[in-house]
Amino acid sequence: MEIEQGQFVDWLRSVAPYVHAFRGKTFVVAFPGELVLNGGLAELAQDLSLLHAVGIKVVLVHGSRPQVAQQLALRNVEQRLHNDIRVTDAAALECAKEAAGELRLDIEAAFSQGLPNTPMAHSAVRIISGNFITARPLGVIDGVDLGFTGIVRKIAADTIHSILNTGGLVLLSPLGFSPTGEAFNLTMEDVAVSTAVALHAEKLVFITETPLMVDLGGTEIREVSSHQAEAVLMADFLPAASAFYLRHAVKACNNGVPRAHIVPFVTDGASLLEIFTHDGIGTMISYENVNALRDANIEDVGGIIQLLEPLEEDGTLAKRGRELLEREIEYFSVLEHDGVIFGCAALYPFPAEKMAELAAITVNPDVQEQGDGEIILQHMESRARAAGFTKMFVLTTRNVHWFLKRGFVQSGMEALPHDRSHMYNWQPRSVVLIKSL
């Protein structure tokens, strides 16, 4: 019993940083109609109610493709597709309305659970839906009139924000309306991306019927930047459904959403595992400007020296000569804008202990407080993980709290690799901070 209690306490403490980080932030969570057909709606409602309870503002977007197909079959209406896009005539539009209406009621009922001894006990989630989406017809493509199939024109962001700020959870269906009163059949993915962008959401989470994506070698694709994801799409090896989700995730990230997640719903509690655990269970796509953050080369030495010299003079960083910097340039990454380097960091490997040292992390003081240090740190962590390291450490005489807030833990010198004490930039009174990757 004591072991179980200890495990629970450890788990709860491990979740706390995520709760603090995400409180007050907006998440757009989208799921397909297949999740409902597979009986996962009640559990999803429980999980999203928990997000709501810890202060995360949730906008829920549901899909309805299989339900629309069922309605078409019930009415003996032929299902017509063009380039995998549904052709929506008047009869198909009625089917889409019917499907969306039934799903909305089912979702509202799921969030109304409140039986004792269940995860929804004492919950009071209020679901708000309405005409928040302005849409326009997709039109004629390749000579085919898609009828009432549409795309999002505008999201009523101010109205949605006001609902979220008063504690409501917003539900959006894949239907939009024109200023002339027409209804249009939309894709869940289009609605989700447009909403996340319009609301400046912290995360867009697709909970999908597709399995975890893997590359051509069978390796799981767990974390990619948006430009890396674009390369994956260009390679054209993903199944069509997975590529469709990934394409929309990239669009969201390229339009200002910091993180997008594609999470298979086959795992119970998929959304919680993705959001509240370090490794998650799906694929995370993040925006990274490939033209700004890159590995350093010999031509960058001058720019790096200009960044480091002031901090070396005041004792924040240990001094490096140009010759040493040139020899170790392969360990550096730089952040640049219009050809000017305004941030850098180095990653020194210690393979025997599967550890890496983060050193010389620096951002030009003129552009600090813009989150560039965070971007560099995340990039170096990704480099370390890709190289197979399990821990990253930093030695610092200042900025201790900055690292502690980002998951580093203070330790002693004995925790460092044996060879570390023989390196050139040993500093007395340095604080040792270590982070598990």
Secondary structure by P-SEA (a helix, b strand, c coil): caaaaaaaaaaaaaaaaaaaacccbbbbbbbccccccccaaaaaaaaaaaaaaabbbbbbbbbcaaaaaaaaaaacbbbbbccccccccaaaaaaaaaaaaaaaaaaaaaaacccccccccccbbbbbbcccbbbbbccccccccccccccccccaaaaaaaaaaabbbbbbccbbbcccbbbbbbbaaaaaaaaaaaacccbbbbbccccccccccccccccccaaaaaaaaaaccccaaaaaaaaaaaaaaaacccbbbbbbccccaaaaaacccccccbbbbbbbcccccccccccaaaaaaaacaaaaaacccccccaaaaaaacccbbbbbccccccccbbbbbbccccbbbbccccccccccccaaaaaaaaaaaaaaaaacccbbbbbbccaaaaaaaabbbbbccccccccccccccccccbbbbbbcc
